[in-house]
Amino acid sequence: QVQLVESGGGLVQPGGSLRLSCAASESIFSTYVMGWYRQAPGKQRELVASISSSGVTNYADSVKSRFTISRDNANFTVYLQMNSLKPEDTAVYYCNARKFRGIYLRALDYWGQGTQVTVSS
């Protein structure tokens, strides 16, 4: 069982920056794909960025060149550096840990409770 706790959300003006952190339980953290998702009111939860256990990253087109995901396996933490924030980035951001298990590679997901990011002037 993986437990995730997000922090770093808040209110920021357009063009500003925030860094989100997700602290995970230490058990086999490095074997999980870590990701950040976000959900705005009335919209589906969407993938923002992910990073594999080997450091391969993936970003939504809407955040490429602005956001950077990274992980610190030694401290069991994943980060999302968000720069040049836009009002449309406003959402609850959720940390995700994904592990593939079994012969069918079933994905097991663990979620944090979310942290609010509001971008407004």
C-alpha positions in Angstrom: 0.0 0.0 0.0 1.4 3.3 -1.1 0.4 6.5 0.7 0.8 9.9 -1.1 0.6 13.4 0.3 0.7 16.4 -1.9 1.7 19.9 -1.0 2.7 23.2 -2.6 -0.6 24.3 -4.1 -2.0 27.8 -3.6 -3.0 31.0 -5.3 -0.7 32.5 -7.9 -1.0 35.2 -10.5 -0.8 34.4 -14.3 2.8 34.0 -15.3 3.8 32.9 -11.8 5.3 29.7 -10.6 4.6 26.9 -8.1 6.3 23.7 -7.2 4.2 20.8 -6.1 5.6 18.0 -4.0 4.3 14.5 -3.5 5.7 12.6 -0.6 5.3 8.8 -0.8 5.7 6.0 1.6 9.2 4.7 1.2 8.3 1.1 0.3 9.4 0.3 -3.3 8.8 3.9 -4.3 11.4 3.7 -7.1 9.5 0.9 -8.9 6.4 3.0 -9.5 5.5 5.2 -12.4 4.7 8.6 -10.8 2.4 11.1 -12.2 0.5 14.3 -11.7 -3.1 14.6 -12.8 -5.4 17.5 -12.5 -9.2 18.0 -12.5 -10.9 21.3 -13.0 -14.6 21.7 -12.1 -16.9 20.0 -14.6 -14.0 18.3 -16.4 -12.5 14.9 -16.4 -9.3 14.2 -14.6 -6.4 14.5 -17.0 -2.8 13.5 -17.0 -0.4 16.4 -16.7 2.9 14.7 -16.5 4.4 11.3 -15.6 7.9 9.9 -14.9 8.9 6.3 -15.1 11.1 4.5 -12.7 13.9 5.0 -15.1 13.3 8.7 -15.5 11.4 8.8 -18.8 9.0 11.7 -18.8 5.7 12.4 -20.5 3.7 15.6 -20.6 0.4 16.8 -21.8 0.7 19.1 -24.8 -0.8 21.9 -22.9 2.0 22.0 -20.3 5.0 21.1 -22.4 7.9 23.6 -22.0 6.2 25.1 -18.9 6.0 22.2 -16.4 8.8 19.8 -15.4 8.3 16.6 -13.5 11.1 15.1 -11.5 11.6 12.5 -8.8 13.9 12.0 -5.9 14.0 8.3 -5.2 16.2 8.7 -2.2 13.6 10.9 -0.5 10.5 9.2 -1.9 9.3 12.4 -3.5 8.0 13.5 -6.9 7.8 17.1 -7.9 6.0 19.2 -10.5 7.6 22.5 -11.2 5.1 24.8 -12.8 6.2 27.9 -14.6 4.4 30.5 -16.7 1.1 29.5 -15.1 -2.1 30.3 -16.9 -5.7 30.6 -15.6 -6.6 27.4 -17.4 -4.1 25.6 -15.2 -6.5 26.1 -12.3 -7.5 22.7 -10.9 -7.0 20.3 -8.1 -3.7 18.5 -8.7 -3.4 14.8 -7.7 -0.3 12.8 -7.2 -0.5 9.3 -8.7 1.6 6.2 -8.2 1.1 3.3 -10.7 2.4 -0.2 -10.5 2.0 -3.0 -13.0 1.5 -6.4 -11.5 0.8 -9.9 -12.6 1.0 -11.8 -15.9 -1.6 -9.4 -17.4 0.3 -6.3 -16.2 -2.7 -4.9 -14.4 -2.2 -1.3 -13.4 -2.7 -0.5 -9.7 -3.1 3.1 -8.9 -2.6 5.0 -5.7 -3.8 8.6 -5.3 -3.1 11.5 -3.0 -6.0 13.6 -1.7 -5.2 16.5 -4.0 -3.9 20.1 -3.7 -5.6 23.1 -5.1 -3.9 25.3 -7.6 -5.6 28.6 -8.5 -4.2 30.9 -11.2 -5.9 34.2 -11.1 -5.2 37.9 -11.4 
